[in-house]
Amino acid sequence: MKFISKIIGAAALTGVLCSCSNDIEMRRPPKFELPDLPEISNIHTYKAPMYWSVYEYCYVNEQNGVSNSDQDISPEEWDRILDWVERDLKPYGYDMVCTDGFIPMLAKDASGYMTHYGSTALKDLVAKAKARGLKVGVYDNPLWIHGPRETKIEGTDLTFGSLYYNGDPVTNQKAEDLWFNWAVASHAGAREYIDGFFKHYKELGIEYIRMDFLSWYEDGKDRGLGITGKGYGREVYARALSYIAESAKKYGIFTSLVMPHLYDDALVEAKYGNMVRIVADTASGGWWHCSSAERGKSFANWPNCMNMFDGFTYWSHIGGRDKVILDGDFIRLNTFETAAEKEFVVSLQLMAGGPVTVADQYHNIGENLKFYTNEEILALNADRFTGKPLSNKLNDADNQIWYGQMSNGDWVIGLFNRDDSSEGMSVNFADLGIEGTWNVRDLWKHADEGAATSLSATVAPHGCKIVRLTK
């Protein structure tokens, strides 16, 4: 039986710091001074998205030996996917399907920007989705150059070729960039090129862009792979994100920043992105990615945390209503072992104000659909609710208690048990700043539990208890 103390001041004094010294370093105030960049205000107005991603479809194919150049989704398969999302997910607020990497991203018209995801024209996919009341999100990066070098940058006399590296000062002078042709944001024409990217997608009817491998652009480094490219520098990176934010706001497109280092306490990303990844890739998913991978550790560069829980905890101080949204990456419920784990992972995303991104497929979702369609807990997303852990120290047990307030004054409390055995957990409402007696409702059991001034429960292994307090 484990009783977790709820005195906030004591938690701050006695919480155990992460075993990595980087945890202390990253907590320091930002040191980088932004250069003279466009001032983009009022961009944090979105709620976290809820959608279906092709990630699992492609990841499983890759694990089974299908090369990325051979991956594709047929028109018939897209119809089956869209029909399923419309029927089973759309009624609960999942209003989009999104592409990812793996499948070739092709530029097939004079614009030089991506027009096809494999054999599928994006305009055709958008039309299919729109006919079902759904939107399409696209995995692409405004800093990737897809088209020929001689392609003209709209509004200039310059070409795509002028955006390539040309002896610029970089982090890794002798390195070659892996996989991508990067546009150097300090070059003339880069701002117009990025604007053209967002204009292109707006005209296609795309309202969501997921942009990846940002750490490789900034300094060409990846904690797992080592040197991955030249690295165009902190100032060029900040300039690139400012141009991205400027054009994304202009055209009404949501930006999801993926694989950022989050240097200087995420100064640049929190200022210029709508949503930012705070954890390693989902990969094989399951409890490993949700809670156990490198548990209790943080690192100074990408990926800062290896599991969702640590990522949400560690970066909880930068998120919130009208702030950047924290992204815990995709959910693959079919890779979890117990119902408790499935409730845990969905609840964690919603308690942290993150997106719910379904990667399960229509042929393997089975009874797991019910965990994605709990309307009582999905109400947190609609409200733009963002909770906080009682402690944001990674090895402090108090980080397993999350709480926050709804826009109507109700409170939501989450008890999360990351351990392998059942645990007794308890919290006094007053110690969370919640005064008085409240009516308690369990959002997974759909049961009223009466009036109370505290919450106590025996929480299942890898399980949670989420309650809403009302007057």
N, C-alpha and C positions, 0 to 999 in steps of 0.2 A: 504494500500500500504506500503510495508516494503522495505526500502533501506538498504542493508547490506554494511557496510564500508569495504573497501578493502585494507586498509593500514596495511601491515603485522606487522610493529613495534607496531602500536597502538593496533592491535589485541592481540599481546603478552602481552601488559601492561594491557589491560582492560578486557580480557576474564574472564568470571566467572568460578571459579573452581567448580568441582563436589561437591555436598553437602556432600559427604562422605569424611572424613579425610583420608581414605585409598588412595585416588587419589594422594595426596601429597606424602605419604609414598612410593607408588609404582614408583614414578618418580625419586626417589633417585638413584644414581649410584649403580650398583650391589655390594653387601657386601660379598657374598659367594665366597671363593677362591676354584677354581677347584682343586681336588686332582691330583696326577700324573696319567693321563689317556692317552689313545691312541690319537694322534693328527690326526684328520681327516680333510683334506683340500679339498677345491674346490667341495663341495657337492651341492652348490646352483646354479645348472646349468639347472634346469627343468623349463618349463613353468607350470602354474597352470593347473591341469587336467580338462577335460570336460567329464562328464560321466552320466550314469543313475544308480540310487541306488534303492535297494529293500526297502528302509526305510519306505516309505508311505504304501506300501503293508503290511508290518509287523506291523507297528504302528497302522493302522486302525483295523487289526485283533485283536491286543491286546486290543484296546479300546472297541471292540465288544465282549470281554470276551473269546477269544481264548487263552488258556495258551501257553506260549512259547514252552513248551515241545511238544505241538500238532501242532505247526506251521510247514508248509512245502510248497515247490513249486514243483509241478509235472513236469515231463519232457515235457508234452504237453504245460504247462503254460510257461516254460522256452523258448520253441520254439516260442510261440506267442510274448513273450517279445523281444527276440533276433531279430525276423523278423521285428518287429516294430522299434526297435532301428536302425537296419541296413537301413531300408527304409526311416525313417523320421528324424533321428538325425545324423547318421554317415556322410551324405553328408556335414554337417555343422561343423564337427570337433569333435563330440562326439564319441570317439573311444573305450569306455569301458563300461562294466556293473560291478557293485560291490555289494558284499554281505554286510550284516550288522549283528547286533545281532539278538535277538528274536528266530531265528531258531536254533535248536541244532547244535553245532560244534563238530564233532565226529572224533576221531582218530581210524582208523580201520586197520592199518597195523603195521608192526614191527617197523617202524620209531618212533612211538609215537607222531608224529605231526598230525595236522588236515588233514583229507583226504576227509571228506564228510560234506556238508552243508545240514543238514536234510537227505533226502533220495538220494540226488544228489552227485555223486562222482565228486570232483573238476576236475579231469582229463577229465571227460566226458563234464562238463560245458565248460572247456577251449577248447575242440575240437569243440563243437557246435559254440562257439563264433569265433574261428579262421576260421572256414569255412565261416563265414560271414564277415571276415575282422575286427573282434572286439577282444578286450582284456578282461581279467577278473581281477578285483581287489578283494582282500579278506580282510574281517574284521577279524582280529586275533591279538594277542599280543605275541611277543617273550618271554614275561615274564609269560605267562599262561602255565601251565603244563596240557596237555590233556591226555597223555598216562599213562600206569601203572608205579608205582614206580620202578619196576625192569627193566624198559627199559634202555638199555645201551646208554650212551652219546657217540656218534661217536668220535673216536680219543682218548678216555680215557678209564680207567678201572672203571669209576664212573657210577652211575645210576641216573635216574630222581629223585629218592628218596633223593639223597644227596643234592638236590637243595632246599628242603623245609626248612622252619624256624626251627632252632635248638638252641633255647636259645639266638639268636642274640640280640644285643641292638636294640630296636625298639621304636617308638614314643608312642605307646599305648600298654604297656606290657600285660594287662589283656584282651584286645580285641581279638575277633576272626575275621578272614578275611571273608567278605561276598562274596559269589558266586564263587570266583576264588582260584585256587591253584597257588601261586606266586613262581617264581624262584628267590632266593635271589642272587643278582648279585655279592656279595662279596665271595660267596662260590666257592671252586675249581670246575671246570667244567662248570661254568655258561657261560663263554666266548665261549666255544666249543658248548654248548647247543644252544646259540643264533645263532652262525654260522651255526649250523645244521638246524635251523629253516629257515634261508634264503636260504640255499642250497636246502632244500626240496621244497620251493616254486619256486625257479628258475628252478628246474627240472620239475616242473609241468607247467611251462610257465607263472607264475604269476609275474607281474612287479610292483604291487602296493599293499601295506599293510596299512590298517587303524587300528591303535592300540589305544585302548580305556582305560578309567579308570586309567589314569596315576596318578592323584591326590591321588587315593586310595592307590597306591603303595608307593608314596613318604612319606606321613605322615598319611594315613588312615583317612583323613578328607574330608568331603563334606559339603558345606555351607547349602545345603538343608536337608541332611540326618544326619549330625553330624558325629559321629565316625563310620567308615566303615571298619576298619581293623587295623592291627598292625602298619602299616606305617614303612617302612624299612630305612627311613632316607635320608637326602639330599645327602650325599656322595654315598650311595648305588644307589640312583636314578640316579645321574650323571654318575656313572660307568656303569649302565645298558644302558643309552642312548648312551654313547660313544661306547660300544660294538655293539649296534644296528646300529649306523651310520657306524661303521667300516665294518660290514658284508653287510649292505645294499649297500654300495658303491662297495664293492667287487663283488657282484652279480648283480649290476645294477637294484636295486629295490627302488622305490620311497616310502618314509615313511611319513605317515600322523599321527601326534600326536594329540590325542583327550583327552579332560578333564584334561589338565595340570593346575596346580596352577599358573605357570608363575612367580614364586618368583624371586626376584632380577632382575626385569626388563627382565624376560624371558631369562636370561643368558644361562642356560643349553639348553633349547629347541631351541633357535635361533641358537645355535652353532651346535647342533646335529640332528635337524629334517629338513626335506625338507618342511613340511607344518605343521601349528599349528592352532588348533581351538581357537578362541578368543571370543566365544559367547556360551550361553546356547544352549541346544538341540532345534531343530526345533519344535518338538512336533506337536501341532495343527496348527502351521505355521501362515500364514496371516500377516496382518499389525502388529499384536501383536508381533510376533517374529522379524519382520523386523525393527520396529522402536519404538513401544510404551511401551513394557514391561520394567518396572523400568527405564523409560527414564531419562537420565542425571545422572545415578548413576554408580559408579564402586565400586568393593569390593576387599579385599586383597587376597582372595583365590577363588577357583573354585566354581561357574562360576563368573569370574571377571565382566562381563557385561551380561545383560539379553537379549539385542536385537542386531541385526546385525550392525546397524548404529553406536551405541555407541562402540561396540567392534572394528569395523574397525577404527573408529576415535581414540579411546584411544590407540590402539596398532600400529597406522600408522607409528610411528617412528622406529619400528624394521623391517618393511618390505621394499621391494624395489627390483629392478633388481639386481640379484646376491646376494640376501638375502633371509631369510626365507619367505615362502608364507603364507599369512593370510587366514584362512578358516572360512567363515561365516555359515557353515553347509548347509544342503539341502534346496532346493527351492521346494515349493508345490504351483504352480501358481493357482491351482483350489481352493485354500483356500483364495485367495485375491478377493476383491470386485470390483475393477475398473481396467480399462486398464492402468490408470496412475500408480497405485500401482504396476502393473506387470512390467511396464517399469522401475520403480524405483528400484525394488529388483534385477532385472537382471543387470541394469546399475551399481548399487552399488558394486556388486561383481566384475565386470569388471574394474570399476574405481579404486578399491582398489587392483587390481592385484590378486584377489582370484579366486577360481574354480567356474565353473558353473555346479552344480550337480542337475540334474533333478530327482525329486522323484515322479512327476506325473506319472500316468499309461496310457497305451494305450487306455483304455476304458473311461478315464475321461479327457484326455488332450484336446480334442475338438479344439476350435479355439485358445487355449493358445499356441499351437505349434509355432505360428508366433513370439511370444515374445522370444523364445529360438533360433530362426533361423535368426535373423537380422545380416546378414553378415557384415554390416558396423561396428556394435559395437562389434561383435565377433572378428574383426580384432585386437582389443586391446589384446585379449588373445594370439593370434598367435604371436604378437610382444613382449610378456612378459612385456607389459606396466604395470606400477604401479604408480598410482597417490597418491597425498597427500591432506588432507584437509587444508584449509587456517588457521584453528586453530584446535589443537587437544584437546582443553578443551571441556568437554562434554556439558556444558550449555552455550557455546558461539555460537551465531547464525552463526558466520563465518565458523563453521565446516560444514555448508551445501554447501560450495563451494569447489569443488575438482578440481585439475588440475595436469597435468604431461606431459612429452614429450615422443613422440614415437622415436624409434631408427633412423628414417629417418629425424628427426628434426621437424616434425609436432607436434602441441600441441593439447591436448584434455582438455576441461573444462566441468565440470558438475555442474549444479545448482540443488540442491535437496530441495524440500519443504516438511518438515515433519509435517506441520500444517494442520488443518482441513478446511482451507479456502485458496482461491487463494492468492498468494503473489507476489508482484513486487520485482524482484531481479536484481542486476546490478553489474558488475565488470569491471574495467579498466584493459586491458591486461598489461599495464606497471607496475601496482601494483603487478602483479604476476611474474614480471621479463621478460615479453614477450614484446619486443620492436617492434615498427613499426606497419604497417598495414597488416592485414591478411585476406585471404579469409575464410569465415565462412560457414560451412556446418552442418546442423542439422542431426544427425545420426539416429534419430527415424522417422523424417518426410522425410528423404532422399531428402532434399531440400537445394540448395545453397542459402545463404542469403546475398551475396555480400561482399565487402571489408569493414573492420571495425577496430577500435582500442579499442573497448569495446563491452560488451555483456549485453543487457537488455532484460528481458522477464517477462511476467506474467505467473507464474508457477502454474499449477493446484494443488488442494489439494492432498497431498500424491504423488505428481508427480515430474518430473525432466525434465531438458533440457540438452542434451549432444551434444556438438558441437566439430568439429575437425577444427583446424586452419591450413591452408596450404598457401604456398607462390605461 
